[in-house]
C-alpha cells in the first residue's frame, strides 16, 4: 500500500543514474504526471523555438540552464490541473536556489536521490548512441543496435549527442557535485530525504524505491 502522504515527489541524481526511468515507474504507480525539465528543454530544442535555441547552446557546453528560465518553466507546469493530485518531478531542483523557489510553489513530500558513482555515470553515458533521424536511443552495452553503429529502424548512422562527449560528461558531473548535492542537506533538514543505490539493475532499484514509498 502506497504512503498517501507522498503526494509530491522529487527524484534526482547524477547523469545516467536512471532517475528518469524510475520517475516513470513512480508516476504510473501513483497515477500522477512525470515532469522532467530535461524533457521540456529537449522538446523546445526539437521545436526550434527561441527558448530551445538558447537552451541548446547552454546544455551543449555542459552548463545548467539559468534559474530564472527553469524556475518559470517548472512553476507554469506545476500550475496545470493534472498536478492537483500530485506529481513526480525529475531533474529539478538542481541547486539550493531552485529548491528554495520550489518550496514556495509546492510542498515536497519526498525527496529521492538515485546515487551512482562517477565511474558508472561515465560508462553509462559514454556508451549511449542516438539515431539523428528518428531519435531512437541505443547503448553499446545495455541496448546495442543489431548492426554496429546503425539504427535498426531506418539504417541511419548512429551518433553521440553533443552534450554527451567525455568532456561535457565530466563537466556535468562536476556541476552535480558542486551545485546539486547541497540540496541533500536541504531535504534532510526537512526529514524527507531518502538515498537509493542506483548501481544495481533497474528492477532492483525499482524494488528499493517501492519499499520507501510503501513505508
N, C-alpha and C positions, 0 to 999 in steps of 0.2 A: 504493500500500500504506500503510495507516494505521500510525502510530507506536504500537506496542503499549505503549510506556511511558506513554502518555497514557490512564490508566485513569480517573482522577477529574479532571474539568474544571469550572472555574467560568467563567461568562461574565457580564460586567457592562458597564454603560454608562448614559448618561443616559436619561431618559424618551424613548420613541419611537425609540430607536436601532435597533430591530429585533432586539434580543438574544433575545427570546422566539422569534421565527421561526427564527433561526439555531440556537438551542438545540434546537429540534425537529429540525432537519436533522442536527445532530451526534448527538443521541441515537439517531435512526434508523440513522445510518451505523454507529455503534458497537454498536448493539443493547443500549443501557442506558437507564434511565429519565431523563426530563427532569423535574427537580424545580424548581418555581417557588414561592417563598414568596408571591408576589403571588397566584398561582392558589389556593394553600391558603387564604389570607386571604379571597379572594372567595367560595370555597366555604363558608367559615364564615359569611360575611355573608349569602349567599343562604339558608343553612340556618337563619338566625335564632338561632344559638347565642349563649351568653353571651360567648364569645370574639369571635364575629362582631360583636356589638353594640359591644363595647369597641373593636375594631379599626376599625370603620366610622367612628366619631367621630374617631379619631386620623388616619386617612387623608384624611377629608374636610376636615381642617384643614391638609392639606399636610405633615403631620409623619410621622416614622418611627415604626414600632411599637417599643416598648421592647425592648432587647436580651434581657432575661430571657425574654420571651414568644417572640421569634423564634428565639433560640438553642435553646430547648427543643423547638420545633416541628421545626427542622432536625435536631437530634440524634435525635429519635424517628423521623423519616422515613429518615434515613441508616442506621438500625439495622435496617431491614426487609431481608428476604432478597434482594429484587430489586436491591439496590445492591451485592451482593457482587462482581459483575463490573465495577462502576464506575458512574459517574453523570455527568450534566451538570447542574450546579447554577446556576440563573439568578436574578439579583437578590439574591444573598447571597454573601459578606458585604457589608454596606453601610457598615461603618466598621472602624477598626483593632481595636476591642474584639471585634467579631464575627469578624474574621479570625484573631485570636489564639485565640478559642474553637474555631473550625473546625479550626485546627491541631492541637488536642488530640483532636478527634473523628475526623478523616480526613486522609490525606495528599493534598494537592492537587498534581497533576502538571502542570497547565497552567492559566494564568490569562489569559483573553482579554478585552480591553476593546474593545467596539464603540463607536467615537467618532463623534459628530456635533456640530455647532455648536449653541449655544443658539438661534440664529435658526431653524435647521432643526427643532429639537425643538418650538419654539413653533408653527411652521407645521404640523408633522405632528399634534401633539396638538390644536391649535385646530380642525382640520378633522374631528375624529372625531365621529361621531354613533352612538347606540345605540338599539335598539328596547327600550322598557321592558317589553314583553310577552314577546318570545321571546329577547331578548338579542343578536340579530344585530348585528354591528358594521358600520359604514359609514364612508367618508371622503369629504368633499366633492370632493377632488382625485383620490385614488387608487382609490376604490371607492364611487362615488356610487349612491344608490338610483335606480331608474328614474323615479320621480316625486319631485321635490324635497321633502325633509322628511318622506317617508312610507316606512314599511317595505314592501319588496317582498312579504314573506311574509304579513303579516296586516293591513296598512293602518294600523297604529298610527303616531301622530306621533312622529318621532324626537326624542331628547333629547340634551343634553350632560350627561355624568356630573358629579355634584357635585365630584368630585376632579379634574376636567379643565377648570375655569374658568381664565381667564387669570391670575388672582391666585394660584391654587393651583399652576398650572404653574410660575410664576416662583419660588414658594417651594420647590417640589420640586427645581428646578434648582439653587437656592442650596444646598439640603441636599446635593445630589450633589457640588457643587464643594467644599464645606466638610468633609463627612464621609466621602464615598466615595472621592474622588480620592486621599486619602492612602494607600489600600491599594495603589496602583500601586507606590509605593516599597517597600512591604512585600513584594510579589511580585517586584519587580525584584531585590531583595537575594537572593532565593532562585533567581534565574535562570530563572524560569518564566513571566514576563510577556511577552505579545505584544499589540501595538496593531493594531487593524483599522480601516480607514477605513469608517465606516458610511454615508457620504454617497451613494455610487453606488447602482445598482439592487440589489434583493435577490439576484439571481443573481450579480452581480459580487462582492458581499460574501461570498456563499457560496463562490465560487471562491477568494477570498483566504484564507478560513478553511481550506478544504480543503488549500491549499498548505502552511499551517502544520502541520496535523495529519498531513500525509504526509511531513514532513521526516525 
